[in-house]
């Protein structure tokens, strides 16, 4: 059974940082393309970042230079380090391996 358990969300002030985690079971993050998506209220889900089997990363233009996706193969976990957060980053963040979705973790950026 595949599970992707997202965590690390919360309330943060503009300019702050958070690190999201996606702990996987039933799959190996090292051989999957892992992605982080987000969905803001009233908006469609959008791709934020991805990391390939070979470690190549890609980012949405809106987060380039602020967010970093990474993985720890030993812990079978994918991370999303988010710095210089803005109110427009407020959303539910989901991890995905192409077939399965995590349950989402809420990030709220507000003063």
N, C-alpha and C positions, 0 to 999 in steps of 0.2 A: 504494500500500500504506500502510495506516494503522499508525503506531506511536506509542505513548505510553510514554515512557521515564522511569520514576520514579527519583529519587535523593535523597540527603540524609539518609537514616536513619542510625541508629547508637545507641550507648549513651550515655545522659545521666543525670545524677543528678536526683532529685526537685527541682523548682523551676527546673530548667534550661530551655534553649530549643533548638529545632532548626527549620530551614527545609527543607521538602521541595520538590522541583521535579518537574514533569512536563513534559518536552519533547515536543511533538507534531510529527508529520510526517504528511502526507497529509490533514490536516484543518486548519482554522483555529480556534484556540481563541476567537477574537473573535466567532464566529457560532454557537458551540455552547454549550449549557449544560454546564459542566464541573463535575465532582463529585469529592470525595475520600471514599473509604470506608475503613474499617478492619476488620480481623478479628483478634480476640484468640484465643489458644489455647482451643479448646473452645467457642467462641462463634460465633454467626452474624455474617456481614458486616453492618456497619451504616453508614449514611450519616453522614458527619461534617460536611461543608460543601459548599455549591454556589455557583456564580456564574453568573448568566444573561448572555445576550447584551447586555442593557442595563446590566450591572454590579451588579445587585441580588444580595445575598448572603444566605444562610441557614445556620444552624448547629444542630447537635444541642444540646440543653440542656446536656449534659455538658461541652461545650467552649466555650460562649458566654462571651465576655469573655476567653478565653485564646488561642483560635486565630483566625487571620485568613486568609481565602482571597483571592488576588489573581491578576492575570494581566499579562503583558507581551506585548502583541500583536506588537510588533516581533520579539521573540524566540520568539513562538509557544509560550509556556511559561506554565504555571499553577503557583502556589506555595501552600504551606500553612505559614504562620508559626505555630509552636506555642510558647507561653510557659507558664511556671508548670506545667511538666509533672508529672504524677502517675504513680505506678506503674500505675494502672488505664488509662493511655494506652498502655501497652505493647501493640503489635499490628503486624501487617503493614498498611501503608497503600497503597491503590491509587487511581489516578486513572482517571476514566471519562468518556466523552462521550455516554453513552447507548447506544452500540453496541459500543465497544471498551474493553478494559481494559489498563491498564499492567501491568507484571510484578510490581509490589509492591516496597516498600522497608520493611525492618524497623526499627521504633523500639522500643528497650528502655529503660525508665525504672527505674533501680535504683541503690541506694547500694552 
